[in-house]
Amino acid sequence: MRVVFDTNVLVSGIFTQGGVCHRILELVRDGALIPCADGRIHQEYETVFRYPKLSPIAEPAREILSFIRGTAVRVGAIPLRTELPDESDLPFLEVASAASAVLITGNTRHFPARACGSVTVMTPAALLDHLRKPPG
């Protein structure tokens, strides 16, 4: 399954060992989820993980970001004519749309259905529930 991770999912995955977001990162590592990104998303990840308040997780963050950069499908996103509550979230929606990927975020209110078109937006917990359901 192709996915686009909002930055908050990566931060939570590193901070909360054993939590839902950490399990999602394990699924990426195991190849069950295929991250998709473009240069804007990679830059956002790098910028956020350089925040001083995240310095306690600097080393695991470097490892995760390096892994994601190496495994992510690079997507040439097409600009969308839509408005989001936070316009800085638009690259995540554009990449998810171009890649036919599911957008995973802890902030679903930042991605209202009316603005997302055909893109499926899920919380990390909803993604895990979806993956646990038997096909069919």
N, C-alpha and C positions, 0 to 999 in steps of 0.2 A: 504494500500500500504506500503510495506517495503521500508525503506530508510536508507541510510548511510549519515550522515552529515559531510562534511568537517568542520573543526573547525571554519573557517571564517564565516560560516552560523550561528553558535551559537553566536559568538561575535557580528555580525551585528544584530541578533535578539534581543539581550539584549540592545545594544546601541541605536537602532533606533525604538523606540516605534511607532507602527502604520505602520512601513515599511513592505516590502515583507517578510523579514526573521522573523520579529516578528509575522507576520500572520502564517508563517509556524510553529513556536513554539506553537502558539495557536492550530493549527491543531493536533500537537502531544499531547498537553494537553487534547484535546477533543477526542482523540483516532482515528482520521481519518488517521493519519500517524503512522506507527510502526517503531521506530528507531531500528537499528541493530548495534552492536558494538562488539568488543572483548577487552581484557585487554589493548592492545596497544593503541587503540583509546581512551578508558577511561583515560589512563595515559596522552595522548596528551592533551585532554580537560583540565585535572587538571593542567598540567604544564603551558599551555597557560594562563589560568585564574589566575594564580599566578603572572603573569608579573606585575611589579609595575605600568605600564601605564594603566592597567585594574583595578586598585584598586577602582576607583569610582563605578564600577559595581560589586564589590566583593559579596555583599549579594544576589542580584538577580542571579548572576552566580552560587553561591552555591545552590540556590533553583532549578535552571534549571538542573544543573549537578546531583543533588540528584534525581530529578524526572526522568531524562533520565537513570541514572544508575538503578533505580528501575523498569523501564518499558521496557528498551531495550531488544531485543532478543539477548542473548549471542550466538555468532557465533564462531565455530571452523574453522577459515579460513585456506585455503590450499594455500601454497606459489605458486605464479604465476611466470612463466618465461617470464617476460616482463620488459621493461625499461620505466621509466617515467622521465620527465625532473627533478623532485625533488623526489629522492628515498624515502624520508620520507613520501610521499603520498601513497606509496605502500600498507600499511595496510588498507587504506580506500577502495582501489580497490579490494584487496583480500577479505575483508569482504562483500562488495557488490556482488562480484562474488559468494561466498559461500552461501550467503543468498538469492540469486536471487532478490536483492534489487536495487533500483535506487540510484545512487550516486549523491548527491546534493552539488554543490560547486559554489562559486563565481569566481573560477579560472579554468574555463574549459580548458584553454591552458595547465594546469598541467596534464590533462588527455586526451592526443590525442587519437582519435578513433582507430588508428592502434595499440595502446598499450592496449586498453580496452576490446577487444574481444566482448563478448555478453553483457557486462555491459552498461546500459544506463546511460549517464552522462547528468545532466541538471543543469541549473542555477536555483536559487530560483524562479525567475520570470517565467521561462519556466514551472516549476513544478506547480505553481499556475494556469497558462494558461491551462495546461493539465487537472488539476482537475476541472476547470470550464466547460470544454467541455462535452456536454451530451454524454453518452455511445452510442456506435454504430457507 
